[in-house]
Amino acid sequence: MDCPVHRYSEALGKKDDIYWSVLVKRAQEIVDNQAPYPLVFDADGKSIRGKISPAFVEWAQKRGLPLYEAVQEQTVWYPAELSLLATTGDPRGLTVQRKGLSSPNYAVRLVAAEGLAILQDKESIPLIIDAARQTPSDMRWLVALPLVAFNDVKAEAAAEELVTDKRILEGTRARVKEKGPRAAFM
């Protein structure tokens, strides 16, 4: 399977309508994807190492997709491709990124939250908080961490609550304070 990220690498950095239309079209396909998340979580939201969701296996089989490639697409390539849109900081991607917060793919939720933080879209703060709270505990902090990039009391309180590793939280806060919102993710 060829790396989908390379499809856009030659156009990165160009501010033209053709590049944008390809980028946003692919991002929309990613956030519209309703595949079940491939990994399995226990009742406490902890991932079960080495287990693949039976619902995901069934989803991949119905589409004739090799399981390894389907897992890799959902957990690696989709988030990587969506990050191309998220990191542009282009406000035209706002709607797509907001929709990404409701994706069944928790890695897509994470990238969408990062993109909204880069945009500094304060209206998305409650959406990011809700998306994080609806994510299994092992991944919750990843979706919540972009809240650190906002200078907002609600975002700060939610980050404090949802990011349980305080070293990561404080380190991210320090980078954001020094270098701005993008420093939280790059």
N, C-alpha and C positions, 0 to 999 in steps of 0.2 A: 504494500500500500504506500503510495507516495505521500510525502508530508504536505498536507494542505496549506500549511503556513507559507511554503515556498511559492505558492500561486500568487501571492501578493508582494513578495519581498522586493521585486524589482520596482514596484510602484510606491513603496513606502516613502513617506515624506512629501509626495507630490500632492498639491492642492488642486486637483482637477475633478470635474464632475464624473468622468468615466471611472476613475479610481474609486471615488466615494460611492458611486452607485453599485459597483461590484462588492465593495467592503460592506455596505449596509445591507445589501441583498443577502450575503452570506451570513451576516450577524443575525438577520431576521430569521433565516432558516434554522440557525442554531437555537435561538430562544423559543422558536415555535416547536422544536422537537420535544415530543412527550415520552421519550423512552424512559422506562423506569431506571433509577440510578443503579449501576452495576454492583456496587458493594453492599454488603449486608451489615446491619446494625442490630445489636441486642436491645432488650427492653429499656436499658439505661442510655441508649444512644451511642454505645461504644462499638466501634467497627469489629467485625469478626474476621480476623486475618485469614486470607486464603479462600474465603467464601464468595461466591457470585450469586446474586439474587436470582431465584428461580423465575421471577417475573421477567427479569432482563434476559435470561437464557431463552425463555419462550419468545420474547420480543425479537431477539436476534435470529432465532430459528425460523420464525414466520417470514422474515425478510431475506432468508438465505445468506445471512452474514456469518462469516467465521467468528466464533466467540472472542478469540484473542483480539482480532482487529476491531470488533464492535466495542469491546471494553476500552481499548486504546483510543478509539475515536471519541468516546464519551468523556473519558477522564483526562486525556492529554490534548488531542487535536482540537476539540471544540473549545475548551477554555483558551488555548493558545490563539486560535483564530479570532475568538471574540475579543481577546485582549488587543488585537490590532485596532479594533474600533474604539475600545475603552481608553486606550492610551493616547488617542489623538487629541482628546480634550475638546472635540468638536461638539457643540451643543445640538447639532442635527441628530446625534445618536442618542439623545435623552430618552425618547420613547422606547427604543429597542432595549436600552439598558434597564429601564424600569421594568419592562416585561421579563427580562432575564432574572429578576429577583424572585419570580414565581416559578422558575424552571424546576422540574423534578431533579435536575442535575445540579448537585450542590456546588460543584466546581464552577458551573456557569453562574450560579448565584454570587459566588465570591468575586468573579471577574466583573460582573455587572455592578456590584457594590463598589468595587475599586474605581470603575469608570465614573460612577455618579459622584464619588468623592473627589476625583480629579476635576470634574465639572463644578464642584462645590455647590451642587444643587440641594439646598437646605430643605426643599419640599420633599425630597426623597428620604430624608432621615427616618421618618416613621416607617417607610416601606423597607428600608434596610434593617431596621430593628425587628420588624415583623418577620422578614425573611430569615434573619439569624435565629430568632426564637423558634421557627418552624424547621430548623435544620438539626439533625442529630448532634448530640453534645460533642462528639469527637471532631466535628467540623464547624460547629457553631461559632467558635472564636474566630475562625478564618473569615466568615461572612461578616462578623461584627467588627473586626479590626479596622476596616476602612473608616469607621465612625470617628477614629482618632484624628483623621485629617480635617474634620470640621471644627470650627471654633463655635461650638454650640453646647449649651448646658445639657440638653436632652441626649445629644450624641455622646458627650463625655460620660454621663451617668450610665448609659446603656453599655458603652465600651467597658467601663469599670465592672459592671455586672456580668457581662457575657464573655469577656476575655479573662479567663481564670489564671493564666500564667502571667503574673504581674511583671516579670522580667521582660517578656515580649512586649507587654503593654507599655511599660516605661521606656524601653528602647525605641519603640515606634514613636511615642510622643516626643522623645528627644530629637529624633531625625526630622519629624514634621516641623517642630519648632525651629530647628536650624535651617532646613532647606525647603520647607513648604510641603503641600499635600502630596506631590508626586513621590517624595522621599519615603513615604510609607510603603511603596510597592516596588520600587526599582533599586 
